[in-house]
Amino acid sequence: MSFQLDQSQLAAVRFAAGNRFSIINGGAGCGKTTIIKEIVKTLRSNGKAVGLCAPTGKAAARLKEATGTPTATVHSLLGYDGAMYNEPPFPGKTIIIDESSMMDSCLLAEVVKREPERLILVGDQAQLTPVGAGQPFHDIIDFFPEHVRTLTTCYRNTEAVFKAASAIRRGEMPLLHDKSDNEVWDVYDSGEAEITQQVILEWVKKGVFNFETDIILAPKNGERNKETGLFPACTVNRLNEEIIKIVNPRSSAEARKFLPGDRVINTKNNPDKDIWNGTTGTVHAIDEDGKLWLRLDIPITDPNRPEEVKDLVLLNRDEQSHLSHAYALTVHKSQGSQYRQVCFVCLMRDRFILNRSLAYTAVTRTKQRCIVAGQVFALAQSMQREKSKQTVIQILAGKRG
């Protein structure tokens, strides 16, 4: 093992490599990816087979890039065909799952049923709980701490966004503005939804965002008003509609929902094309018969033929129905992704949705700059609200206690 590892990291590697089940928990900047690399190296040096995976395509691609090891989505690892998980048991293999806080109980159960020789979950307890049933990563940390090793040393503690995220993680209000060597953090008290939307759209017009690398995050998609026909201001759907008018406007004769150049996200698992719920890309071209060529942000690599990389996918009209515009996304949809720059919408209107985990997840999606736009008090209030979720593990753990 590398001498550069601190004591908590060394303990985590030894524990994970030496036990059948373990959780590695740590906040942003604590070296979780470094730990995964060391665990893989340790196990392979002992002749063990290792499979890396993550819940989303982007998270899997980032892990592959960081570790130099082939990485799959969890669905791909399990041989999901759209209806069934077809992969046979893998009792001779260690499975390492990054971004495990996103795993719901049903998906994790599919992994456990295949009886891996060793199962290692890596993630951050402060991030959002899964959209689906349960929150196994969070509950196991709370109720079965004997399986957990928590990383304690942070390597970005002088960086602006990291300091803000750490304050949010502790339930404290961060500074309104901060700048460090590599990161910028800004909170703008731009006002209520309509005014904040105008401010964001002005930033778009001025070229503040490059939507190939940047994202706007909002708490909710929004529902169209039956009378006005409009989505509420500063919701994902409304922001996407307004941003399209600026960055890729349509003529009155163009009735198609998507045009070349549009940023889009796939919202349903499509195993036939090897694209999954959360896969993002840019519309490359549209054929005369209406089929759409999607250029993926993360090219597809066949684990059995890693030399073959595909970044263009052809979608028929039915498959296109599961695409949505992706200049703005919900925080939940952004999980597992990293962006150069994030703009996070934070409004009192959404106070019943805003909570500490949502804010923390949003701001930790950024690599370089995070802008919080809206109402400062809404951000401050979200620090005090922690979302609760009742699960079977909690009930069983309570009976055990």
Buried (B, 14 or more C-beta within 10 A) or exposed (E): BEEEBBEBBBBBBBBBBEBEBBBBBBBBBBBBBBBBBBBBBBBEEEEBBBBBBBBBBBBBBBBBEBBEBBBBBBBBBBBBEEEEBEBEEBEEBBBBBBBBBBBBBEBBEBBEEBEBBBBBBBBBBBBBBBEEBBBBBBBBBBBBEEBBBBBBBBEBEEBBBBBBBBBBBEEEBBEBEBEBEBBBBBBBBBBBBEBBBBBBBEBBEEEBBEBEEBBBBBBBBBEBEEEEEBBBBBBBBBBBBBBBEEBBEEEEEEEEBBBEEBBBBBBEBBBEBBBBBBBBBBBBEBEEEEBBBBBBBBBBBEEEEEEEEEEEBEBEEEBBEBBBBBBBBBBBBBBBBBBBBBBBBBBBBBBEBBBBBBBBBBBBBBBBBBBBBBBBBBBBBBBEBEEEEEBEBBEEBEEEE
